[in-house]
Amino acid sequence: MNHPVMVCKLQLHVIDPAAGTLSNADSTKPGLPAVRLRFGAVWEGSTEAQQKSENAVFGHWTPCAEFTATVRNDAVVGKLAQGKKYYVTFTEAPD
């Protein structure tokens, strides 16, 4: 069983439905619509907020992060909201 190596707290900044389409392996079928998601690391701006915020703890250990994913799964995209924050857990995956 793999254990987390790192957990980040990221905020979803952009949901871009204009990312185009991803081609299908079967050239007789049209490409699937794709959506680009762009996340960035959380942080707190003021000293007062930093002293009492979980975001400040994550921002201290991961002060800068960017994650971009292009997905074509409406079930996933429908559960994400621009401006909301999400935990991203990194664990080692088998080959």
Secondary structure, DSSP 8 states (H G I E B T S, - for coil): ----SEEEEEEEEEEEGGG-EE--SSTTS--EE-EEEEEEE----SHHHHHH-HHHHHHHHSS--EEEEEE--HHHHTT--TT-EEEEEE-----
